[in-house]
Amino acid sequence: MENNSTNDWLIEQEHVAQIKIEEPELLEPEKWLDEDMFTQFGISIPTEDKFVGAIKALPCDFIVEEITMEGQTMSVTDITTTPDLIQRDMTKSLFFKIVKTKVSTLEAINRITEFAHCQKEKISYAGIKDAAAITGQAACTKEIPFETLKHFSDPNVIITDIRELPGGLSIGSLNGNRFSIFVRGDFSGVTQGILDEKIAIISEKGIPNFYGTQRFGAPRFLSHVFGKTILQGNYKKLFEMYLFEESVYEYRLITKIRRKLKQLYGDWDAMLDISAIMPHAFRIERHFIREAKKRGARIDAMPYKDILCTEKDQMRIWVYAYASFLANKVLSASNETSETTLPLLITRDEKARELYDYFLTVDGTDNYRKELLGLPFIYLAKENTITRNIKPIFLHSHVAPDGISLQFELPKGVYATILLQHLFAIKPYTSINSNPAEFVDVLSRLDGRQIPDEVKNKL
């Protein structure tokens, strides 16, 4: 992207601080995330006999630590000082740990590569971690110098534990993730024994392996809709939808800006001016607007597909989100099957096509393979399946009047929010507590560790 991501974020924080004083209602969504929304993603989970609680009131409530293929946990508490590397072995890669909060993995990579003045592709990683959390994960590079990594500084991202090792990383090259989660609510009537009973049932029976809400693009939750539009081959619609489509889960301020953008459609400079108040939230929209301005074509003659394909990562995410939505629909419709695995749509396996045929026909995406031929950066795997039922490994749990703390491990690609939905009726924090959420160190309640000051200062 043309502008520095970190500077955009800092500018946006200044604007947000001012708006919080003058018009705080603009920094609230029309609707908060709750259990009622999950069915729109094809997720079907029993609603009875659950605790009531709120998740992700603050990033410190949701901690994710990646577990590498070698079994090492990418701890968010171990912020080590990296010793100097005297001589670089260019046959090896520089592996390092990213500890971050309030930004996604893709945004963290973008900031690091901007600092290093190189392309995003020069850093590889195993998985994409959520923005609304504190996360630790592995990454590696052969191109970025050691000293550049060591001196990287950012308001939301820490690089630590830089080491020289053979090999590399690719998407999916991890064992799983360890989650430490604090669910806020009034649990004064809940005992440890009651919680342990519920945990024992889930440990024995497992849970359906649905794709969680993060897969669908918080806070808009429209990624699967964008993916469907790609596979329909309607790139003009996607371009306009991405810029203008409103979501009740976005801040009212964002909705207000989208409406102004729609009114100014085609006046690219005016659109950039209007969105400049939130340059980080609108970073991809602004990139597309600049690309449209650069091409100088009329709206009806704009090369929309070419513009959208300048953001290959986003295009992949949107297509995979649609495939995940269909997988959820099939999982919901076939709970009683004896099959242990589910083929995914983005594969060369003909069985997958047959499995999803009804949904593809209804959605008008039945020519999806033809459309993917024109998107070579979206790879059709020979075989691509998920396990239908997952048994979590619970490590620790803790009950207190102000919240329930859980620590558990899940295989790669499995969503913690799906597990939480089997234990809790998820409600907006504001419907549970009218007071602002305060920092809670969930790790100290679970395994005795403490979130270090270097991470706290970025919350």
N, C-alpha and C positions, 0 to 999 in steps of 0.2 A: 504494500500500500504506500501511497505517496507521503502521508504525514506520519510523524513519529507517534507510535501507539501510546507510549508512556505519557508524553506531553498532552495528548488528547484526553487521557484519563484524568490527569491533574487539572486540566482546564474544566473538564466536566464536573469534577468534585467541587470546584469553586462556584460554578453555576448552581449546583445542587444545594450547596450550603446556603446560598442567598435565597433560593426558592423555598427552602425549608422554613425560612423566617417569614417570607412574604406570602406564599401560597402553599402551605404544607399539604393541602388536599391534592395537589397535582402530583405528589410523590406517593400516591396510593393507587392501586389498581381498582377497576370497577368491581372486580371479584377476586377474592383470595383463593389460593389453591386449597381444595378440600376433596374429600372422598368421592363426592358426586361426579367429579369430572373424569374419573378414571375410565368409565365405560366408553367415552369417546375415543379412547386409544385401543379399544378391543379387549380391555382387561376386565375379567369377570372373577370377583373374589367374594366369598360369603361375607355378609355384613353383620351377622349376629355375634354376641358374646365377645365384645372387644373393649379394651380400654379406650378412653378418649384422650387424644394428645395432639400436640403441634410439633412438627419437625422443621428444622432449618430456620428457626426464628433468628439465629445468628450463625455465621460460618463456623464458630467454635462448637456448634452442636453436632456437626457432621464431619468426622475425620476419616480420611481414606488413605491407607498406606499400602502401596503396591507390594505384591510378593513376586519376586523375580523367578525365572526358570530354575535358578540355583537354590531357591528357597529363602533368599534374604528378604527381610521386610524393610521397605524404604521408610524408615521411621521419621516422623515429623519432629521428634524431640531431640534427635542426634544431629545437631548442627555443628559438624566438625570443622576445625581449621585445617585447610588443605596445605600441606608442606610444599615448598617450591619444587618444581620439576627441573632438574639440572639439564638433562638432555632428553630430547623427544625422540621416541622410536616411531617413525612414520608408518611402520607396518601395522601398528596397533591403533586402536581408537581411544579417544578420551571419553571415559564413562563418567557421568556425574549425576547427582541427585537434584531434582527440582522440588522444592517445598514452596507451595503457593497458596494464596487465598484470594477470593473475589474475582479471579479471572480463570478462564478455561485453559486447558493444556494448549490449544491452538493459539490462544492469545499470548500465553507465556512464551511459547516458541517464537512467535512473531516478535516479541519484545527483545528476546535474546539475539535473534538474527539481525534485527535492526541495529542493536548495539554493536554487533560484530561486523556489520556491513556485508552481509552475505544472504543468500537465498534461504527460504524456510526449509527447503529440502536438504540442507546441509546438516540438519539435526534429525536424528531418528529416535523414536520412542515406541513403547509397547502398547500403551492404551491412553484413551482420552479421559481425563478426570474432570469432574464437575467444577463450576465456578463458585457456587454457593456452599463452600466447604473449605476445610484445611486439608491439603493433599500432599503426599510425598510419592514421587515416582522416579524411575530411572530414565536417562536419556544418554545419547552418545553422539560424537562427531569425530570426523577425521580432518575436517577442514578448519575449524576454529582454533586459533592458538590457545595454549594453556593460560597465558597471562590475560588474555581477553576474558575468558571464562572466570578467572579468579577475581577480576576487578569489576565484574558485572554488578550493578546495583539497581534496584527497582522498588517501587512502593509496595508491590504485591508478591514479588517473586524472589526467592533465595536460591542461589546455586551453591552446593556444598559437596564435599566428598568427591573431589575430582581425582580420578585414577586412570592409569594407562593399562589397558587390557586388550587381548586379542578378540576378534569377532565384532559383532554389532547388534543392533536391535531392529525389529520390524513389528508392525502392528500385530498384536496377538501373541508376542513372545514373552508371556508372563504366566505365572501359575494361577494367580487370583489376586484378591484384595482383602485386607483386614479393615473392618469398619468399627469405629467407636462412635456411638451415637447417643445423644441426649434428647429425649422426648419430653417436652414440657407439658405440664398439666397439674391437676390436683389429684395426687395419688395417695392421699392420706389414708384411704381405706384399703389400700393394696398392700399385701404382705409379700415378702420374698418367696414364700411357699406357693402362693397363687401364681406369681410370675413363673416360677420354676416348673410348675405343672404345664403351663401353656408352652413353654420352651421345649419341654420333653416331648409333647405331642408333635410339634413341628420337626424336631430332630428325628423322630421315628418315621413320620409319614412323608416329610418333605413338602415342597411347595411347587406349583406350576411355574415354569421358567418364563414368565412374561417379561417383555421389555418394559422398563419403567418410564416414567414421565420425562426423565432427562433426555431420553432418546429422541423425544419429539420437540426439543428446542426451547427450553425455558428462556425468557418468560412468555414468549408468544404461543408456544406449543402448536406450531403450524408446520414443522419440518416435514411431516408425512404428507401434508397437503401439497407442499412445494415439490416433493418427490413424485407424487402422483401426476402433477402437471408436467414435469419433465418427461415422464414415460408416456404421456399423452402427446408429446411433441409440441406443446403450445408454449413457446419461449417468450413471446410477447406478453401473454397472460402472466407467466411466472415473473417476468421483470416488473410488471405493474403491481402484481400481487405482493411481491417482496417489499416494494416501496410503500404501498398504500394500505394493505390489508390490516384491519384493526383486530386487536385481541383484547378481550375483557381482562386478561391477566397482566397486561402491560400497565405501567404507570399512566395516569390520565395525561400527564405532560407529553409522553411519547405519542399517545393517540392524537392529541392536539396538533403536534408537529406533523404527523402523517396526513392529517386532513389538510393542512396548509400545503404540504408537498403535492398533494393531488390537485389542489387548485392551481398550483404553479407549474404543472406538468409540461415539460418542454422548455421552460425557462431555466436552464441548468444552473446559471449563476445564482439566480434567486433561490433555487432549491438548496444550493450549497450554503447560502447565507442563513436560511431558515433552520437548517439542521446543525449549524455550527454551535448552537447552544449545548448540544449533546453529542459532541464529535466521537466519543467512544461508543455510545449506544448505537449510533448510526454509522459506524465506521464502514460497514460493508455496503450499506445504501449509498454512502458518499462516494465510495470507490466506484460503484456502478454508475452514479451520476457523472462522475468525472470521465469515465470511459465513454458514456453517451455523448458528452460534450466534445470529447476528443475526436469522435467520428463525424460529428457535424451533420449527420443525416436527419431527414424529417422523421417524425415519430412513426409514421406508417412505413418507412423504409429503413428503419434502424436494424442493424445486424444483432438482434437480441441474443441469439445463441452464442455468438462470439463474445459478447460482453459478459454474459453469465459464466462462460467457460474460463474467464480470467480468474475465477474463484473456484478452482477445481476441488479443493477440500470441502467447500460448502456444497457443491453439486453432489459429491459423493455422500456426504452426510444426509442430504435430503433424500436421495434415492434409497439409501440404507434405512432411513426412517420409515419410508413407505413400505419397504419389505418387512420391517419389524412390525408395523401396524397390521399387515396381513398375517404375519406369524401369530400375533396375539389373537386375531379373529379365529384362526384355525385352532389354536390351543383352547380357546373358550368353547368352541363348538365340539371338541373331541376329548373331553376330560376322561371318558371311560375307555379309551383306546388302549390296546396292549402294546402299541409301539412305544419304544423308549426314546427314539430320536425324531426330530422334525426337520425335513429338508427346508432350506430357506429359498426364497425366490431368486436371489442373485447367484445363480449356479447354472451349469450346463446340463444338470440332471433333469431329464424329461419328466420324471415323477413329480418334481416340484411344480412344473407347469400344470400338470393335471390336478394337483392338490389345490392350487389357487385359482383354477380356471373360472369358477363362478364369480369370485370377487373381481378378477381382472376384467371380465366381461361387463359387470355392473359399473365398474369405474372407467371403462373405456381405455384400459391400459393393456389390452390383450396383444398389442404389437410391441410390447416392451423390449423384446430382444432386438428387434429391428432398430428401435430408438437407441439402444445401448451401443450398437455398432458405430454410431456417430459420436460416442463418448468413450474413447479408448482408455481413458484414465480410470474408468469404472470397470474393474476386472471381474469377469465371470469365472468363478472357481469351478473346477471339475466336480467337486463335491463340497457342499457347505451345509452343515446341519447343526442343530442345537439339541441338548438333552432336554427332554420334556419335563422332567421332575428333578428338583435339586434338594439335597439335604445339607443345610447349613451346618457349620461347625461353630457352636457357641463356646466362647472362652470365658467370659465374665458377664455378670449382670448385677445391677444394684438398684434398689428401690428407695426413694426418698419422697417426702411429701411434695416437693417441687418438681420432681421428674424421675423418669426411669432411664437408666443408663444400660446400654447393651454393647458388648464387643463380640464380634463373630467374623468368621472368614467365609468367603464365597469364591467359587471358581471364576475365572475370567469371563467377562461378558454378562455376569448375573447381577441384577439390580437389587441393592439393599432396600430400596423403597417398596419393592414387591413383598419382601419378607416383613417389613414394618406394617404393611397393610393387612397382614394376617393377624397381627397382634393389636393394632390400633385403628380406631375410626379417626382418620386424619382430619383435623380441623384447623382453620386459620388461627394463628397465635392470638390475634386481637379478639377472637370470640371466646378465648379461654382466660385471658388476662388483660386487663385494661392498662396495666403498667408497662413501660418499655422493658424489653428483655435485657437482662444483665448477663455479663460474662460468667460462664460456668466452665471449669476445667474438668471435662468429662473423663479425661485420662486418669486424673488423680482419684476419681471415684471407682475406676475400673481396675487398673493395673499398677497404680502407684506412681506412674510417670507424671511429669508436669509439662504443659505447653511452655516452651522457652520464651523469654522476653523478646528475642529476635522475631519470633512468629507473632506474638501478642501485639507487637508494635505495628504490624501490618493489617490488623483486623479493623 
